[in-house]
Amino acid sequence: MSMDKKQLKPRLYFIDFARSIAIIMMLEGHFTGAALANSYRDSSNWIFSFWHNLHGLTSPLFFTTSGLIFVYLLTGTSPEIDYLKNDRVRKGFKRVAELLFWGYLIQLSFFTLGKDIYYGSEWHLDWFYAFHVLQSIGVGIFLLLVLFGLKKLIKVGAMHWYYLVSALSILVAYAFLKDYIKHDEIQISHGNAPSYWPQGFPKVIQNMFYGPFSDFGMLRYSSYVLLGGVIGSLVRTYEKHSKQAWFGLSFVTLGLCLNLFIQPVLHGLDGLIESTGMIGHSVLELDATHFVRFGQVLILLGTLMFLDGRVNINFPRFLKMGQNTFPIYIIHVIILYGGIFGFGLVPYAFNRDLDPYSSAGISALAVLFFFLMTQYIEPLEAFYHRILVALKIRKPRPNS
């Protein structure tokens, strides 16, 4: 996100480079995915298969780098500062509120609500309660802040161990939830109604875990933010070594190991736990894809770390996209999906009905549009700040 871009150090150019790659992949994937006709979505076609697989890396990269930069900056503050007096902590909680606010706001459709009012239809707001990207990042950052406070209270161990243990604990919980979802989908295929979890809770809560609109449930995706926090803490701790070859290559090696060995390791752990009688069938192996994707993120980040120590990857205009992921995400949802207003390119301009060349052209134009937008982002930021001041979320700037 963009809140701390002015305080980035040259050694962290690789992070904004990774975030720029992630936001471009997100734009390309969403615009191509919204335009490309279903008849071209053939998994036997190597081009589509490659594109689909690459697009699956976008969210893990996006969430991980969000946690990375946040924790790197958070752990750079003086340990002597009281938790609640720490400016980074205060800004962090404000960012959480902003992410949750915008996450739900862009899911509104005033057009749909207007039609319901005009025709006297019954309101159905299930879609408004969806748990999506911004909300999941917000929960992840909230957990980073809580664990940072816990570390200050306990004063034992390094910060990255707190984040790692928490991320792994959440992933174990996610494995059991995924097992629950798998069995529920079998029941649904037999004609039974879905049994969302936690059962009996309002849909706004269920969507955070397993509900009718929980594409970015917090157990899975917030764990990427926590794992990003692990990297951010490690980079801060070993900052003086970050440009040495071994540092970046260590991340690449770990990423390769996760891709090559994590599935048999999890399978073996499942077998070991099953032998104790604690569980009756494999569960942890369901997390294999999650770890594989994180391994791919490590490979990319490690490669960029390695390059950052040897070549100049400071391309300000390109990096500026990575420094403005928050406004890019919000505006692209409004333009493409009709967030807030209810009018978007989907379905009025295209809706999975174009050929690959037209879809690629639309994606290229979208990336170019947002690239140009970020080069002149300052007036938009000033307008956004005035909105937050009017909503009493921020205080007016001096002499503004």
C-alpha positions as CSV (number, residue, x, y, z in Angstrom):
1,M,0.0,0.0,0.0
2,S,1.1,3.6,-0.4
3,M,1.0,5.1,3.0
4,D,4.7,4.7,3.7
5,K,6.2,5.2,0.3
6,K,8.1,8.3,1.2
7,Q,10.1,6.5,3.8
8,L,11.3,3.6,1.7
9,K,15.0,3.3,1.6
10,P,17.0,2.5,-1.6
11,R,17.7,-1.0,-0.4
12,L,13.9,-1.7,-0.4
13,Y,13.4,-1.0,-4.1
14,F,13.0,-4.7,-4.6
15,I,9.8,-4.6,-2.5
16,D,8.1,-1.9,-4.6
17,F,9.3,-3.7,-7.7
18,A,7.6,-6.8,-6.5
19,R,4.4,-4.8,-5.6
20,S,4.5,-3.2,-9.1
21,I,4.7,-6.6,-10.7
22,A,1.8,-7.8,-8.4
23,I,-0.5,-4.9,-9.3
24,I,0.2,-5.2,-13.0
25,M,-0.6,-8.9,-12.8
26,M,-3.8,-8.2,-10.9
27,L,-4.9,-5.6,-13.5
28,E,-4.0,-7.8,-16.4
29,G,-5.7,-10.9,-14.8
30,H,-8.9,-9.1,-13.9
31,F,-9.4,-7.3,-17.2
32,T,-8.4,-10.3,-19.3
33,G,-10.5,-12.6,-17.1
34,A,-13.5,-10.3,-17.4
35,A,-13.2,-10.1,-21.2
36,L,-12.0,-13.5,-22.4
37,A,-14.9,-15.7,-23.7
38,N,-15.4,-19.1,-22.1
39,S,-14.8,-20.9,-25.4
40,Y,-11.2,-19.9,-25.2
41,R,-10.7,-21.1,-21.7
42,D,-9.2,-24.4,-22.6
43,S,-6.8,-26.0,-20.0
44,S,-5.3,-28.1,-22.7
45,N,-4.0,-25.0,-24.4
46,W,-0.6,-24.2,-23.0
47,I,-1.0,-20.5,-23.4
48,F,-4.2,-20.4,-21.4
49,S,-2.9,-22.9,-18.9
50,F,0.3,-20.7,-18.4
51,W,-1.8,-17.5,-18.0
52,H,-4.2,-19.2,-15.6
53,N,-1.4,-20.5,-13.4
54,L,0.5,-17.3,-13.4
55,H,-2.6,-15.3,-12.5
56,G,-2.9,-17.6,-9.4
57,L,0.3,-16.1,-8.1
58,T,-1.1,-12.6,-8.0
59,S,-2.9,-12.7,-4.7
60,P,-0.2,-14.5,-2.7
61,L,2.4,-11.9,-4.0
62,F,0.1,-9.0,-3.3
63,F,-0.8,-10.1,0.2
64,T,2.8,-11.1,1.1
65,T,4.4,-7.8,0.0
66,S,1.7,-5.9,1.9
67,G,2.7,-7.6,5.1
68,L,6.4,-7.3,4.3
69,I,6.6,-3.6,3.8
70,F,4.3,-2.9,6.8
71,V,6.4,-4.9,9.2
72,Y,9.7,-3.6,7.9
73,L,8.6,-0.1,8.6
74,L,6.9,-1.1,11.9
75,T,10.0,-2.8,13.3
76,G,12.1,0.2,12.3
77,T,10.6,2.3,15.1
78,S,12.4,2.7,18.4
79,P,11.7,-0.1,20.9
80,E,11.6,2.5,23.7
81,I,8.4,4.1,22.3
82,D,5.2,3.0,24.1
83,Y,2.9,0.8,22.0
84,L,0.0,3.2,21.8
85,K,2.3,6.2,21.3
86,N,4.0,4.6,18.4
87,D,3.1,6.6,15.3
88,R,3.4,3.5,13.1
89,V,1.0,1.6,15.3
90,R,-1.6,4.5,15.2
91,K,-1.2,4.8,11.5
92,G,-1.6,1.0,11.2
93,F,-4.9,0.9,13.0
94,K,-6.1,3.8,10.9
95,R,-5.1,1.8,7.8
96,V,-7.0,-1.2,9.0
97,A,-10.1,1.0,9.4
98,E,-9.7,2.4,5.9
99,L,-9.2,-1.0,4.4
100,L,-12.4,-2.3,6.0
101,F,-14.3,0.8,5.1
102,W,-13.4,0.8,1.5
103,G,-13.6,-2.9,1.2
104,Y,-17.3,-2.9,2.0
105,L,-18.0,0.5,0.3
106,I,-16.8,-0.7,-3.1
107,Q,-19.2,-3.6,-2.8
108,L,-22.2,-1.3,-2.7
109,S,-24.3,-0.8,-5.9
110,F,-26.3,2.4,-5.6
111,F,-27.8,1.5,-9.0
112,T,-29.2,-1.8,-7.7
113,L,-30.4,-0.1,-4.5
114,G,-32.1,2.6,-6.6
115,K,-33.9,0.0,-8.7
116,D,-35.1,-1.8,-5.6
117,I,-36.5,1.4,-4.2
118,Y,-38.1,2.5,-7.5
119,Y,-39.8,-0.9,-8.1
120,G,-40.5,-1.5,-4.4
121,S,-38.5,-4.7,-4.5
122,E,-37.2,-6.5,-1.4
123,W,-33.6,-5.6,-0.6
124,H,-31.1,-8.3,-0.8
125,L,-27.7,-7.2,0.5
126,D,-25.9,-10.6,0.7
127,W,-23.4,-9.4,-1.9
128,F,-22.5,-6.4,0.3
129,Y,-21.4,-8.7,3.1
130,A,-18.7,-10.4,0.8
131,F,-15.3,-10.7,2.4
132,H,-12.8,-9.7,-0.2
133,V,-9.2,-8.5,-0.8
134,L,-9.2,-5.2,1.2
135,Q,-11.0,-6.7,4.2
136,S,-8.6,-9.7,4.3
137,I,-5.5,-7.5,4.1
138,G,-7.0,-5.3,6.8
139,V,-7.5,-8.3,9.1
140,G,-3.9,-9.4,8.3
141,I,-2.5,-6.0,9.3
142,F,-4.6,-6.0,12.4
143,L,-3.0,-9.3,13.4
144,L,0.5,-7.9,12.7
145,L,-0.2,-5.0,15.0
146,V,-1.6,-7.2,17.8
147,L,1.4,-9.6,17.6
148,F,3.7,-6.6,17.6
149,G,2.1,-5.4,20.9
150,L,2.3,-9.0,22.3
151,K,6.0,-9.1,21.6
152,K,6.6,-5.7,23.3
153,L,4.7,-7.1,26.3
154,I,6.5,-10.4,26.5
155,K,9.9,-9.1,25.5
156,V,11.1,-12.6,24.5
157,G,12.3,-13.8,21.1
158,A,12.5,-12.2,17.7
159,M,9.5,-10.6,16.0
160,H,9.5,-13.0,13.0
161,W,9.0,-16.0,15.2
162,Y,5.7,-14.6,16.5
163,Y,4.5,-14.0,13.0
164,L,5.7,-17.4,11.8
165,V,4.0,-19.4,14.6
166,S,0.8,-17.4,14.1
167,A,0.8,-17.9,10.4
168,L,1.4,-21.7,10.7
169,S,-1.3,-21.9,13.4
170,I,-3.8,-20.2,11.1
171,L,-2.8,-22.5,8.2
172,V,-3.5,-25.5,10.3
173,A,-6.9,-24.1,11.1
174,Y,-7.4,-23.4,7.4
175,A,-6.6,-27.0,6.5
176,F,-9.4,-28.2,8.8
177,L,-11.7,-25.6,7.4
178,K,-10.8,-26.6,3.8
179,D,-11.6,-30.2,4.8
180,Y,-14.9,-29.1,6.1
181,I,-15.6,-27.2,2.9
182,K,-14.7,-30.2,0.7
183,H,-17.1,-32.5,2.5
184,D,-19.8,-29.8,2.4
185,E,-19.4,-29.4,-1.3
186,I,-20.0,-33.2,-1.6
187,Q,-23.3,-32.8,0.3
188,I,-24.2,-29.9,-2.0
189,S,-23.6,-32.0,-5.1
190,H,-26.1,-34.5,-3.6
191,G,-28.8,-31.8,-3.5
192,N,-28.4,-30.7,0.1
193,A,-28.3,-27.0,1.2
194,P,-24.8,-25.5,2.0
195,S,-23.7,-25.7,5.6
196,Y,-21.7,-22.6,6.0
197,W,-19.3,-22.1,8.9
198,P,-19.5,-20.9,11.6
199,Q,-23.0,-22.4,11.6
200,G,-25.8,-20.1,12.8
201,F,-23.8,-16.9,12.5
202,P,-24.8,-13.9,10.4
203,K,-23.6,-14.1,6.8
204,V,-21.2,-11.1,7.4
205,I,-19.3,-13.3,9.8
206,Q,-19.6,-16.5,7.8
207,N,-18.1,-14.8,4.7
208,M,-15.0,-14.2,6.7
209,F,-14.5,-18.0,6.9
210,Y,-16.8,-20.0,4.7
211,G,-20.0,-18.4,3.5
212,P,-21.8,-17.6,0.2
213,F,-19.4,-14.8,-0.6
214,S,-16.0,-15.6,0.9
215,D,-13.6,-15.8,-2.1
216,F,-10.9,-14.2,0.1
217,G,-11.5,-15.8,3.4
218,M,-9.3,-14.4,6.1
219,L,-7.8,-17.7,7.3
220,R,-6.2,-18.4,3.9
221,Y,-5.2,-14.9,2.8
222,S,-4.4,-13.2,6.0
223,S,-1.8,-15.9,6.6
224,Y,0.0,-14.5,3.5
225,V,0.1,-11.1,5.2
226,L,1.6,-12.7,8.4
227,L,4.2,-14.6,6.3
228,G,5.0,-11.3,4.6
229,G,5.5,-10.0,8.1
230,V,8.1,-12.8,8.7
231,I,10.1,-11.6,5.7
232,G,9.8,-8.0,6.7
233,S,11.1,-8.7,10.2
234,L,14.0,-10.8,8.7
235,V,14.9,-8.1,6.3
236,R,14.9,-5.5,9.1
237,T,16.9,-7.8,11.4
238,Y,19.6,-8.7,8.8
239,E,19.3,-5.4,6.9
240,K,23.1,-4.9,6.6
241,H,23.3,-8.3,4.8
242,S,20.3,-7.7,2.5
243,K,22.5,-6.8,-0.6
244,Q,24.8,-9.8,-0.2
245,A,24.2,-12.7,-2.6
246,W,23.6,-15.3,0.1
247,F,20.7,-13.4,1.6
248,G,18.6,-13.3,-1.6
249,L,19.6,-16.8,-2.6
250,S,18.5,-18.1,0.8
251,F,14.9,-17.0,0.0
252,V,15.2,-18.6,-3.5
253,T,16.4,-21.9,-2.1
254,L,13.7,-22.0,0.6
255,G,11.1,-21.2,-2.1
256,L,12.4,-24.1,-4.3
257,C,12.3,-26.5,-1.4
258,L,8.7,-25.6,-0.6
259,N,7.8,-26.2,-4.3
260,L,9.6,-29.5,-4.4
261,F,9.1,-31.1,-1.0
262,I,6.2,-29.5,0.8
263,Q,3.6,-31.9,-0.4
264,P,5.4,-35.1,0.7
265,V,6.3,-33.5,4.0
266,L,2.7,-32.6,4.7
267,H,1.6,-36.0,3.6
268,G,4.1,-37.6,6.0
269,L,2.9,-35.3,8.9
270,D,-0.7,-36.4,8.2
271,G,0.4,-40.0,8.4
272,L,2.2,-39.4,11.6
273,I,-0.8,-37.6,13.2
274,E,-3.2,-40.3,11.9
275,S,-1.1,-43.0,13.6
276,T,-1.7,-41.3,16.9
277,G,-5.5,-41.4,16.4
278,M,-5.8,-37.6,16.6
279,I,-7.3,-37.4,13.1
280,G,-8.9,-40.0,10.9
281,H,-7.7,-38.8,7.5
282,S,-5.3,-36.4,5.8
283,V,-5.9,-32.7,6.5
284,L,-2.5,-30.8,6.4
285,E,-1.8,-31.9,2.8
286,L,-4.8,-29.7,1.8
287,D,-2.5,-26.7,2.5
288,A,0.1,-27.9,0.0
289,T,-0.9,-25.4,-2.8
290,H,-0.8,-22.5,-0.3
291,F,2.8,-23.3,0.6
292,V,3.8,-23.9,-3.0
293,R,2.5,-20.4,-3.9
294,F,4.3,-18.9,-1.0
295,G,7.4,-20.6,-2.2
296,Q,7.0,-19.0,-5.6
297,V,6.7,-15.6,-3.9
298,L,9.9,-16.3,-2.1
299,I,11.7,-17.2,-5.3
300,L,10.6,-14.0,-6.9
301,L,11.4,-11.8,-3.9
302,G,14.8,-13.6,-3.4
303,T,15.6,-13.0,-7.1
304,L,14.8,-9.3,-6.8
305,M,16.9,-9.1,-3.6
306,F,19.8,-10.6,-5.4
307,L,19.4,-8.3,-8.4
308,D,19.0,-5.2,-6.1
309,G,22.4,-5.9,-4.7
310,R,24.0,-6.0,-8.2
311,V,22.1,-3.8,-10.6
312,N,20.0,-0.7,-10.3
313,I,16.3,-1.6,-10.2
314,N,15.3,1.9,-9.2
315,F,12.9,2.8,-12.0
316,P,10.8,5.5,-10.3
317,R,7.9,5.6,-12.8
318,F,7.5,1.8,-12.7
319,L,8.0,1.6,-8.9
320,K,5.3,4.3,-8.4
321,M,2.6,1.7,-9.4
322,G,3.8,-0.5,-6.5
323,Q,3.7,2.5,-4.2
324,N,0.0,3.2,-5.0
325,T,-1.6,-0.2,-5.0
326,F,-4.5,1.0,-2.7
327,P,-6.0,3.6,-5.0
328,I,-5.3,1.5,-8.1
329,Y,-7.3,-1.4,-6.5
330,I,-10.2,0.8,-5.5
331,I,-10.5,2.6,-8.9
332,H,-10.1,-0.6,-10.9
333,V,-13.0,-2.1,-9.0
334,I,-15.2,0.9,-9.7
335,I,-14.3,1.0,-13.4
336,L,-14.3,-2.7,-14.2
337,Y,-17.0,-4.1,-11.8
338,G,-19.1,-1.0,-11.1
339,G,-18.2,-0.8,-7.5
340,I,-20.2,1.8,-5.5
341,F,-22.2,3.2,-8.5
342,G,-23.3,-0.1,-10.1
343,F,-22.1,0.8,-13.6
344,G,-18.9,-0.9,-14.8
345,L,-17.3,-2.2,-18.0
346,V,-18.7,-5.6,-16.9
347,P,-21.3,-6.4,-18.2
348,Y,-22.0,-3.3,-20.3
349,A,-18.8,-3.3,-22.4
350,F,-17.8,-6.9,-22.3
351,N,-18.7,-10.0,-20.2
352,R,-16.5,-13.0,-21.1
353,D,-17.4,-12.6,-24.8
354,L,-14.2,-11.4,-26.5
355,D,-11.4,-13.2,-28.3
356,P,-7.9,-13.4,-26.9
357,Y,-6.5,-10.5,-29.0
358,S,-9.3,-8.1,-27.9
359,S,-8.9,-9.2,-24.3
360,A,-5.2,-8.7,-24.4
361,G,-5.7,-5.3,-25.9
362,I,-8.1,-4.2,-23.2
363,S,-5.7,-5.4,-20.5
364,A,-2.9,-3.5,-22.1
365,L,-5.0,-0.3,-22.2
366,A,-6.0,-0.8,-18.6
367,V,-2.4,-1.2,-17.4
368,L,-1.4,1.9,-19.5
369,F,-4.3,3.9,-17.9
370,F,-3.2,3.1,-14.4
371,F,0.4,3.7,-15.2
372,L,-0.4,7.2,-16.3
373,M,-2.7,7.7,-13.4
374,T,0.1,7.0,-10.9
375,Q,2.3,9.5,-12.6
376,Y,-0.2,12.2,-11.7
377,I,-1.5,10.7,-8.5
378,E,-0.9,13.7,-6.2
379,P,-4.2,15.7,-7.0
380,L,-6.2,12.5,-6.5
381,E,-4.5,11.9,-3.2
382,A,-5.4,15.4,-2.1
383,F,-9.0,14.8,-3.1
384,Y,-9.1,11.5,-1.2
385,H,-7.6,13.3,1.9
386,R,-10.3,15.9,1.8
387,I,-13.0,13.1,1.7
388,L,-11.4,11.5,4.8
389,V,-11.3,14.8,6.6
390,A,-15.0,15.4,5.8
391,L,-15.8,11.9,7.2
392,K,-13.8,12.8,10.4
393,I,-11.4,9.9,9.6
394,R,-8.3,12.2,9.2
395,K,-7.4,15.5,10.6
396,P,-6.8,18.5,8.2
397,R,-3.1,19.0,7.2
398,P,-1.4,22.1,8.5
399,N,-1.9,25.0,6.1
400,S,-4.3,23.0,3.9
